[in-house]
């Protein structure tokens, strides 16, 4: 073969090889896109209401006198794993008291993507919590071999509601669990309430307990994605509680919980460390993640929002610092609710804004998913067997049979309805402190940008992406989702 013919053949081969390369995913573009604006606002009837349809125009350098939200789709961060709430005994007991019509309305409100806000995460308890009508266990006291283990208690209310929630959500909810306390005989204080610690001689029994619970739920057709080690392990509560120092949790995971789940062929079940407030999460991360044997079993860290019990502000920066120090570990908001129930404050707008502020900050700081506490409570903020009555996004008045939707429900919905599973957070920033914003790129190519106005005045802002922008008005004390 002639030299020139060989060159030509090689060139043609390279063209063919190039043509067979997989196509790269297209970068996000605003070209030809319309923006649909959904708004919820105080002192109005706007509740996840479509309020505007906008177009992009050419953008230029914004002035200092203008307010702007900047989105940069090429700067990508964590993958979104969902938003949801906890199905507690309290929620399930109240749900069972509703009429069939109201039960359907309730399920659709949370779990239907079109009719409701499309929850995709679910948390539930291992044994009782304060949001149960009373303390109970799956075994008889003293049964260290778990021979009497039974989840019959949960079959009355909780399991049926979980199954209906999963069905309404389209057949799948990422479900994870948490224990509030081991049995009294396993603890230093011989009481499921008021703290105490897990006695070393029962470490293996308690690890076996998680595995047994997970298997029993999976037999019911409820796959368990993960478990935390312990709900709020540094709080001595009047209700079910158990204390683990960082070192104790590290050693329990490393020597018992991790190996036991693996041995029981449950190695895919994720272990969530901490499951408590933002204030001490950095110390917990440092202790557990610095131990390679413990760290290998831990998916990531769960956290709550109650650190303001001390009178201080929410410690959002601690979430960012854990994410910065341990970028290979995940973050999951595992519980938050508005405390101290007061029926006069069902429609108190600040309760909804607390959700918006927390969710935007937590997502911007690297959190992959966000889980509210009880999905449903009654007109007294319960039932709760120690009187720790709280708010839920939806309440049921069991005397009238009516459902009460609070601002928190709508604020959560601005995220859960429009950010879909496996979306990726992208860079989003604001030019004025009165606004907050976060943005997620969905797998179908649509962007969801959430903008919150926490001020007393209506604001006009630019949404700027690369060389294009649109101009949006947001009412005072409002939250918007822009889908484009």
Secondary structure, 3 states (H helix, E strand, C coil): CCHHHHHHHHHHHHHHHHHCCCCCCCCCCCCCCEEEEEEEECCCCCCCEEEEEEECEECCCCCCCCCEEEEEEEEEEEECCEEEEECCHHHHHHHHCCCHHHHHHHHHHHHCCCCCCCCCEEEEEECCCCCCCCCCCCCCCCCCCCCCCCCHHHHHCHHHHHHHHHHHCCCCCEEEEEECCCCHHHECCCCCECCCCECHHHHHHHHHHHHHHHHHHHHCCCCCCEEECCCCCCCCCCCECCCCCHHHHHHHHHHHHHHHHHHCCCCCCEEEEEEEEHHHHHHHHHHHHCCHHHHCCEEEEEEECHHHHHCCCCCHHHHHHHHHHCCCCEEEEEECCCCCCCHHHCCCHHHHHHHHHHHHHHHHCCCCEEEEEECCEECCCCCCCCCCCCCCCEEEECCCCEEEECHHHHHHHHHHCCCCCCCEEEEEEECCCCEEEEEEECCCCCEEEEEEECCCCCEEEEEEECCEEEEEEECCCEEEEEEC
